[in-house]
Amino acid sequence: MSENITDNKNNINEHDNHEHEYDGIKELKNPSPMWVIFLFFITICFSGIYAVKYFGYPNNGMDQASEYKAAVEEQKNKMITMGGAGNKLTEPQMLAAGEKIFKEKGCIACHGAKGEGNAIGPNLCDNFWINGCKPEQILGIITEGKPEKGMTSYKSSLTAAQINQVAVFVMKKLVGSNPANAKVAQGTECK
Protein backbone atom coordinates (compact mmCIF):
# COMPACT_ATOMS: atom_id res chain seq x y z
CA MET A 1 0.00 0.00 0.00
CA SER A 2 2.81 2.46 0.84
CA GLU A 3 4.39 1.70 -2.54
CA ASN A 4 1.14 2.63 -4.19
CA ILE A 5 1.02 5.99 -2.39
CA THR A 6 4.66 6.74 -3.29
CA ASP A 7 3.97 5.93 -6.96
CA ASN A 8 0.94 8.24 -6.91
CA LYS A 9 3.07 11.06 -5.45
CA ASN A 10 5.67 10.57 -8.15
CA ASN A 11 2.94 10.61 -10.81
CA ILE A 12 1.54 13.84 -9.36
CA ASN A 13 5.01 15.46 -9.28
CA GLU A 14 5.64 14.39 -12.88
CA HIS A 15 2.21 15.69 -13.82
CA ASP A 16 3.03 19.08 -12.20
CA ASN A 17 6.31 19.26 -14.07
CA HIS A 18 4.62 18.50 -17.37
CA GLU A 19 1.99 21.19 -16.82
CA HIS A 20 4.57 23.92 -16.28
CA GLU A 21 7.04 23.08 -19.00
CA TYR A 22 6.26 23.55 -22.67
CA ASP A 23 8.77 23.20 -25.47
CA GLY A 24 11.62 23.26 -23.03
CA ILE A 25 10.44 26.49 -21.37
CA LYS A 26 9.71 26.21 -17.67
CA GLU A 27 7.08 28.34 -15.99
CA LEU A 28 8.50 29.72 -12.78
CA LYS A 29 6.40 30.78 -9.84
CA ASN A 30 7.54 34.34 -9.21
CA PRO A 31 5.09 36.35 -7.12
CA SER A 32 4.45 40.02 -7.92
CA PRO A 33 6.43 42.51 -5.86
CA MET A 34 4.62 43.80 -2.79
CA TRP A 35 4.60 47.38 -4.08
CA VAL A 36 2.63 46.29 -7.17
CA ILE A 37 0.10 44.45 -5.02
CA PHE A 38 -0.14 47.45 -2.68
CA LEU A 39 -0.67 49.81 -5.64
CA PHE A 40 -3.35 47.50 -7.01
CA PHE A 41 -5.28 47.59 -3.71
CA ILE A 42 -4.91 51.38 -3.46
CA THR A 43 -6.37 51.70 -6.97
CA ILE A 44 -9.34 49.52 -6.03
CA CYS A 45 -9.95 51.57 -2.86
CA PHE A 46 -9.69 54.85 -4.79
CA SER A 47 -12.14 53.67 -7.45
CA GLY A 48 -14.61 52.64 -4.73
CA ILE A 49 -14.38 56.03 -3.01
CA TYR A 50 -14.65 57.83 -6.37
CA ALA A 51 -17.72 55.81 -7.35
CA VAL A 52 -19.47 56.55 -4.06
CA LYS A 53 -18.55 60.25 -4.17
CA TYR A 54 -19.68 60.89 -7.75
CA PHE A 55 -22.30 58.22 -8.37
CA GLY A 56 -23.34 57.22 -4.88
CA TYR A 57 -26.53 57.60 -2.97
CA PRO A 58 -27.77 60.15 -2.02
CA ASN A 59 -26.96 62.33 -5.00
CA ASN A 60 -24.62 64.93 -3.61
CA GLY A 61 -24.77 67.21 -6.66
CA MET A 62 -21.19 66.53 -7.68
CA ASP A 63 -21.91 64.46 -10.77
CA GLN A 64 -21.67 66.06 -14.22
CA ALA A 65 -25.41 66.09 -14.84
CA SER A 66 -26.08 67.97 -11.58
CA GLU A 67 -23.26 70.42 -12.23
CA TYR A 68 -24.58 71.05 -15.74
CA LYS A 69 -28.13 71.63 -14.47
CA ALA A 70 -26.85 74.04 -11.82
CA ALA A 71 -24.81 75.97 -14.42
CA VAL A 72 -27.79 76.15 -16.80
CA GLU A 73 -30.07 77.34 -13.99
CA GLU A 74 -27.53 79.98 -12.95
CA GLN A 75 -27.24 81.20 -16.54
CA LYS A 76 -31.05 81.33 -16.90
CA ASN A 77 -31.34 83.40 -13.74
CA LYS A 78 -28.66 85.75 -15.05
CA MET A 79 -30.46 86.13 -18.36
CA ILE A 80 -33.86 86.65 -16.77
CA THR A 81 -32.68 89.53 -14.61
CA MET A 82 -31.15 91.15 -17.70
CA GLY A 83 -29.41 93.72 -15.58
CA GLY A 84 -27.82 91.51 -13.02
CA ALA A 85 -28.48 91.58 -9.30
CA GLY A 86 -25.75 94.19 -8.75
CA ASN A 87 -27.15 96.56 -11.37
CA LYS A 88 -28.61 99.64 -9.67
CA LEU A 89 -29.95 101.25 -12.87
CA THR A 90 -33.66 101.82 -13.31
CA GLU A 91 -35.28 100.71 -16.56
CA PRO A 92 -35.18 104.22 -18.13
CA GLN A 93 -31.50 104.49 -17.22
CA MET A 94 -30.83 101.05 -18.74
CA LEU A 95 -32.66 102.03 -21.92
CA ALA A 96 -30.66 105.27 -22.19
CA ALA A 97 -27.37 103.46 -21.54
CA GLY A 98 -28.29 100.75 -24.07
CA GLU A 99 -29.19 103.36 -26.70
CA LYS A 100 -25.89 105.17 -26.13
CA ILE A 101 -23.92 101.93 -26.54
CA PHE A 102 -26.02 100.99 -29.61
CA LYS A 103 -24.96 104.26 -31.27
CA GLU A 104 -21.35 104.40 -30.02
CA LYS A 105 -20.39 100.82 -30.88
CA GLY A 106 -21.52 101.16 -34.48
CA CYS A 107 -24.66 99.03 -34.32
CA ILE A 108 -26.40 101.71 -36.38
CA ALA A 109 -24.07 100.99 -39.30
CA CYS A 110 -25.74 97.62 -39.88
CA HIS A 111 -29.12 97.95 -38.17
CA GLY A 112 -29.92 101.62 -38.85
CA ALA A 113 -30.31 104.52 -36.42
CA LYS A 114 -33.80 103.39 -35.39
CA GLY A 115 -33.16 99.64 -35.74
CA GLU A 116 -34.95 99.57 -39.10
CA GLY A 117 -32.23 97.49 -40.77
CA ASN A 118 -30.42 98.17 -44.02
CA ALA A 119 -28.57 96.29 -46.76
CA ILE A 120 -26.20 94.77 -44.21
CA GLY A 121 -28.18 94.03 -41.05
CA PRO A 122 -31.71 92.85 -40.30
CA ASN A 123 -34.60 94.88 -38.97
CA LEU A 124 -34.71 94.90 -35.15
CA CYS A 125 -38.10 96.62 -34.88
CA ASP A 126 -40.51 93.87 -35.89
CA ASN A 127 -41.40 90.56 -34.23
CA PHE A 128 -39.47 88.45 -36.73
CA TRP A 129 -36.08 87.25 -35.54
CA ILE A 130 -33.34 85.32 -37.33
CA ASN A 131 -31.39 84.11 -34.28
CA GLY A 132 -34.13 83.35 -31.76
CA CYS A 133 -36.73 85.20 -29.71
CA LYS A 134 -35.66 84.46 -26.15
CA PRO A 135 -33.67 87.02 -24.13
CA GLU A 136 -30.78 84.56 -23.67
CA GLN A 137 -30.57 84.09 -27.46
CA ILE A 138 -30.46 87.85 -28.00
CA LEU A 139 -27.75 88.18 -25.36
CA GLY A 140 -25.91 85.27 -26.98
CA ILE A 141 -25.89 86.87 -30.44
CA ILE A 142 -24.65 90.19 -29.03
CA THR A 143 -22.01 88.45 -26.93
CA GLU A 144 -20.74 85.86 -29.42
CA GLY A 145 -21.71 87.56 -32.69
CA LYS A 146 -22.18 85.71 -35.94
CA PRO A 147 -19.06 86.33 -38.06
CA GLU A 148 -20.37 84.43 -41.09
CA LYS A 149 -23.26 86.93 -41.31
CA GLY A 150 -21.15 89.98 -40.41
CA MET A 151 -22.30 90.32 -36.78
CA THR A 152 -19.37 91.32 -34.59
CA SER A 153 -18.74 89.65 -31.23
CA TYR A 154 -18.91 92.20 -28.42
CA LYS A 155 -17.74 89.99 -25.54
CA SER A 156 -14.28 91.55 -25.62
CA SER A 157 -15.36 95.18 -26.02
CA LEU A 158 -18.41 95.34 -23.72
CA THR A 159 -18.99 94.21 -20.16
CA ALA A 160 -21.81 91.81 -19.32
CA ALA A 161 -23.82 94.73 -17.88
CA GLN A 162 -23.37 96.74 -21.09
CA ILE A 163 -24.45 93.77 -23.21
CA ASN A 164 -27.53 93.45 -20.98
CA GLN A 165 -28.26 97.15 -21.46
CA VAL A 166 -28.10 96.85 -25.25
CA ALA A 167 -30.33 93.77 -25.16
CA VAL A 168 -32.88 95.57 -22.97
CA PHE A 169 -32.80 98.55 -25.33
CA VAL A 170 -33.40 96.33 -28.37
CA MET A 171 -36.19 94.32 -26.75
CA LYS A 172 -38.04 97.14 -25.02
CA LYS A 173 -37.43 100.19 -27.19
CA LEU A 174 -36.81 98.95 -30.72
CA VAL A 175 -39.10 95.90 -30.99
CA GLY A 176 -42.54 97.10 -32.02
CA SER A 177 -41.46 100.68 -32.82
CA ASN A 178 -42.21 100.29 -36.57
CA PRO A 179 -40.04 103.12 -37.97
CA ALA A 180 -40.47 104.42 -41.51
CA ASN A 181 -38.53 102.61 -44.26
CA ALA A 182 -38.05 99.46 -42.16
CA LYS A 183 -36.47 96.49 -43.88
CA VAL A 184 -38.70 93.56 -44.80
CA ALA A 185 -39.18 91.04 -41.99
CA GLN A 186 -36.72 88.15 -41.84
CA GLY A 187 -36.68 84.96 -39.78
CA THR A 188 -39.47 83.48 -37.71
CA GLU A 189 -42.19 85.37 -35.88
CA CYS A 190 -41.81 85.60 -32.12
CA LYS A 191 -44.96 85.58 -30.04
ZADOKE-941953 format. One record per residue (C-alpha): residue in one letter; chain; x, y, z. Coordinates in nm, 3 decimals. Each point is the difference from the previous one (the first is absolute). Layout:
+---+---+---------+---------+---------+
| r | c |      c1 |      c2 |      c3 |
+---+---+---------+---------+---------+
| A | A |       X |       Y |       Z |
...
+---+---+---------+---------+---------+
//
This chain:
+---+---+---------+---------+---------+
| r | c |      c1 |      c2 |      c3 |
+---+---+---------+---------+---------+
| M | A |   0.000 |   0.000 |   0.000 |
| S | A |   0.281 |   0.246 |   0.084 |
| E | A |   0.158 |  -0.076 |  -0.338 |
| N | A |  -0.325 |   0.093 |  -0.165 |
| I | A |  -0.012 |   0.336 |   0.180 |
| T | A |   0.364 |   0.075 |  -0.090 |
| D | A |  -0.069 |  -0.081 |  -0.367 |
| N | A |  -0.303 |   0.231 |   0.005 |
| K | A |   0.213 |   0.282 |   0.146 |
| N | A |   0.260 |  -0.049 |  -0.270 |
| N | A |  -0.273 |   0.004 |  -0.266 |
| I | A |  -0.140 |   0.323 |   0.145 |
| N | A |   0.347 |   0.162 |   0.008 |
| E | A |   0.063 |  -0.107 |  -0.360 |
| H | A |  -0.343 |   0.130 |  -0.094 |
| D | A |   0.082 |   0.339 |   0.162 |
| N | A |   0.328 |   0.018 |  -0.187 |
| H | A |  -0.169 |  -0.076 |  -0.330 |
| E | A |  -0.263 |   0.269 |   0.055 |
| H | A |   0.258 |   0.273 |   0.054 |
| E | A |   0.247 |  -0.084 |  -0.272 |
| Y | A |  -0.078 |   0.047 |  -0.367 |
| D | A |   0.251 |  -0.035 |  -0.280 |
| G | A |   0.285 |   0.006 |   0.244 |
| I | A |  -0.118 |   0.323 |   0.166 |
| K | A |  -0.073 |  -0.028 |   0.370 |
| E | A |  -0.263 |   0.213 |   0.168 |
| L | A |   0.142 |   0.138 |   0.321 |
| K | A |  -0.210 |   0.106 |   0.294 |
| N | A |   0.114 |   0.356 |   0.063 |
| P | A |  -0.245 |   0.201 |   0.209 |
| S | A |  -0.064 |   0.367 |  -0.080 |
| P | A |   0.198 |   0.249 |   0.206 |
| M | A |  -0.181 |   0.129 |   0.307 |
| W | A |  -0.002 |   0.358 |  -0.129 |
| V | A |  -0.197 |  -0.109 |  -0.309 |
| I | A |  -0.253 |  -0.184 |   0.215 |
| F | A |  -0.024 |   0.300 |   0.234 |
| L | A |  -0.053 |   0.236 |  -0.296 |
| F | A |  -0.268 |  -0.231 |  -0.137 |
| F | A |  -0.193 |   0.009 |   0.330 |
| I | A |   0.037 |   0.379 |   0.025 |
| T | A |  -0.146 |   0.032 |  -0.351 |
| I | A |  -0.297 |  -0.218 |   0.094 |
| C | A |  -0.061 |   0.205 |   0.317 |
| F | A |   0.026 |   0.328 |  -0.193 |
| S | A |  -0.245 |  -0.118 |  -0.266 |
| G | A |  -0.247 |  -0.103 |   0.272 |
| I | A |   0.023 |   0.339 |   0.172 |
| Y | A |  -0.027 |   0.180 |  -0.336 |
| A | A |  -0.307 |  -0.202 |  -0.098 |
| V | A |  -0.175 |   0.074 |   0.329 |
| K | A |   0.092 |   0.370 |  -0.011 |
| Y | A |  -0.113 |   0.064 |  -0.358 |
| F | A |  -0.262 |  -0.267 |  -0.062 |
| G | A |  -0.104 |  -0.100 |   0.349 |
| Y | A |  -0.319 |   0.038 |   0.191 |
| P | A |  -0.124 |   0.255 |   0.095 |
| N | A |   0.081 |   0.218 |  -0.298 |
| N | A |   0.234 |   0.260 |   0.139 |
| G | A |  -0.015 |   0.228 |  -0.305 |
| M | A |   0.358 |  -0.068 |  -0.102 |
| D | A |  -0.072 |  -0.207 |  -0.309 |
| Q | A |   0.024 |   0.160 |  -0.345 |
| A | A |  -0.374 |   0.003 |  -0.062 |
| S | A |  -0.067 |   0.188 |   0.326 |
| E | A |   0.282 |   0.245 |  -0.065 |
| Y | A |  -0.132 |   0.063 |  -0.351 |
| K | A |  -0.355 |   0.058 |   0.127 |
| A | A |   0.128 |   0.241 |   0.265 |
| A | A |   0.204 |   0.193 |  -0.260 |
| V | A |  -0.298 |   0.018 |  -0.238 |
| E | A |  -0.228 |   0.119 |   0.281 |
| E | A |   0.254 |   0.264 |   0.104 |
| Q | A |   0.029 |   0.122 |  -0.359 |
| K | A |  -0.381 |   0.013 |  -0.036 |
| N | A |  -0.029 |   0.207 |   0.316 |
| K | A |   0.268 |   0.235 |  -0.131 |
| M | A |  -0.180 |   0.038 |  -0.331 |
| I | A |  -0.340 |   0.052 |   0.159 |
| T | A |   0.118 |   0.288 |   0.216 |
| M | A |   0.153 |   0.162 |  -0.309 |
| G | A |   0.174 |   0.257 |   0.212 |
| G | A |   0.159 |  -0.221 |   0.256 |
| A | A |  -0.066 |   0.007 |   0.372 |
| G | A |   0.273 |   0.261 |   0.055 |
| N | A |  -0.140 |   0.237 |  -0.262 |
| K | A |  -0.146 |   0.308 |   0.170 |
| L | A |  -0.134 |   0.161 |  -0.320 |
| T | A |  -0.371 |   0.057 |  -0.044 |
| E | A |  -0.162 |  -0.111 |  -0.325 |
| P | A |   0.010 |   0.351 |  -0.157 |
| Q | A |   0.368 |   0.027 |   0.091 |
| M | A |   0.067 |  -0.344 |  -0.152 |
| L | A |  -0.183 |   0.098 |  -0.318 |
| A | A |   0.200 |   0.324 |  -0.027 |
| A | A |   0.329 |  -0.181 |   0.065 |
| G | A |  -0.092 |  -0.271 |  -0.253 |
| E | A |  -0.090 |   0.261 |  -0.263 |
| K | A |   0.330 |   0.181 |   0.057 |
| I | A |   0.197 |  -0.324 |  -0.041 |
| F | A |  -0.210 |  -0.094 |  -0.307 |
| K | A |   0.106 |   0.327 |  -0.166 |
| E | A |   0.361 |   0.014 |   0.125 |
| K | A |   0.096 |  -0.358 |  -0.086 |
| G | A |  -0.113 |   0.034 |  -0.360 |
| C | A |  -0.314 |  -0.213 |   0.016 |
| I | A |  -0.174 |   0.268 |  -0.206 |
| A | A |   0.233 |  -0.072 |  -0.292 |
| C | A |  -0.167 |  -0.337 |  -0.058 |
| H | A |  -0.338 |   0.033 |   0.171 |
| G | A |  -0.080 |   0.367 |  -0.068 |
| A | A |  -0.039 |   0.290 |   0.243 |
| K | A |  -0.349 |  -0.113 |   0.103 |
| G | A |   0.064 |  -0.375 |  -0.035 |
| E | A |  -0.179 |  -0.007 |  -0.336 |
| G | A |   0.272 |  -0.208 |  -0.167 |
| N | A |   0.181 |   0.068 |  -0.325 |
| A | A |   0.185 |  -0.188 |  -0.274 |
| I | A |   0.237 |  -0.152 |   0.255 |
| G | A |  -0.198 |  -0.074 |   0.316 |
| P | A |  -0.353 |  -0.118 |   0.075 |
| N | A |  -0.289 |   0.203 |   0.133 |
| L | A |  -0.011 |   0.002 |   0.382 |
| C | A |  -0.339 |   0.172 |   0.027 |
| D | A |  -0.241 |  -0.275 |  -0.101 |
| N | A |  -0.089 |  -0.331 |   0.166 |
| F | A |   0.193 |  -0.211 |  -0.250 |
| W | A |   0.339 |  -0.120 |   0.119 |
| I | A |   0.274 |  -0.193 |  -0.179 |
| N | A |   0.195 |  -0.121 |   0.305 |
| G | A |  -0.274 |  -0.076 |   0.252 |
| C | A |  -0.260 |   0.185 |   0.205 |
| K | A |   0.107 |  -0.074 |   0.356 |
| P | A |   0.199 |   0.256 |   0.202 |
| E | A |   0.289 |  -0.246 |   0.046 |
| Q | A |   0.021 |  -0.047 |  -0.379 |
| I | A |   0.011 |   0.376 |  -0.054 |
| L | A |   0.271 |   0.033 |   0.264 |
| G | A |   0.184 |  -0.291 |  -0.162 |
| I | A |   0.002 |   0.160 |  -0.346 |
| I | A |   0.124 |   0.332 |   0.141 |
| T | A |   0.264 |  -0.174 |   0.210 |
| E | A |   0.127 |  -0.259 |  -0.249 |
| G | A |  -0.097 |   0.170 |  -0.327 |
| K | A |  -0.047 |  -0.185 |  -0.325 |
| P | A |   0.312 |   0.062 |  -0.212 |
| E | A |  -0.131 |  -0.190 |  -0.303 |
| K | A |  -0.289 |   0.250 |  -0.022 |
| G | A |   0.211 |   0.305 |   0.090 |
| M | A |  -0.115 |   0.034 |   0.363 |
| T | A |   0.293 |   0.100 |   0.219 |
| S | A |   0.063 |  -0.167 |   0.336 |
| Y | A |  -0.017 |   0.255 |   0.281 |
| K | A |   0.117 |  -0.221 |   0.288 |
| S | A |   0.346 |   0.156 |  -0.008 |
| S | A |  -0.108 |   0.363 |  -0.040 |
| L | A |  -0.305 |   0.016 |   0.230 |
| T | A |  -0.058 |  -0.113 |   0.356 |
| A | A |  -0.282 |  -0.240 |   0.084 |
| A | A |  -0.201 |   0.292 |   0.144 |
| Q | A |   0.045 |   0.201 |  -0.321 |
| I | A |  -0.108 |  -0.297 |  -0.212 |
| N | A |  -0.308 |  -0.032 |   0.223 |
| Q | A |  -0.073 |   0.370 |  -0.048 |
| V | A |   0.016 |  -0.030 |  -0.379 |
| A | A |  -0.223 |  -0.308 |   0.009 |
| V | A |  -0.255 |   0.180 |   0.219 |
| F | A |   0.008 |   0.298 |  -0.236 |
| V | A |  -0.060 |  -0.222 |  -0.304 |
| M | A |  -0.279 |  -0.201 |   0.162 |
| K | A |  -0.185 |   0.282 |   0.173 |
| K | A |   0.061 |   0.305 |  -0.217 |
| L | A |   0.062 |  -0.124 |  -0.353 |
| V | A |  -0.229 |  -0.305 |  -0.027 |
| G | A |  -0.344 |   0.120 |  -0.103 |
| S | A |   0.108 |   0.358 |  -0.080 |
| N | A |  -0.075 |  -0.039 |  -0.375 |
| P | A |   0.217 |   0.283 |  -0.140 |
| A | A |  -0.043 |   0.130 |  -0.354 |
| N | A |   0.194 |  -0.181 |  -0.275 |
| A | A |   0.048 |  -0.315 |   0.210 |
| K | A |   0.158 |  -0.297 |  -0.172 |
| V | A |  -0.223 |  -0.293 |  -0.092 |
| A | A |  -0.048 |  -0.252 |   0.281 |
| Q | A |   0.246 |  -0.289 |   0.015 |
| G | A |   0.004 |  -0.319 |   0.206 |
| T | A |  -0.279 |  -0.148 |   0.207 |
| E | A |  -0.272 |   0.189 |   0.183 |
| C | A |   0.038 |   0.023 |   0.376 |
| K | A |  -0.315 |  -0.002 |   0.208 |
+---+---+---------+---------+---------+
//
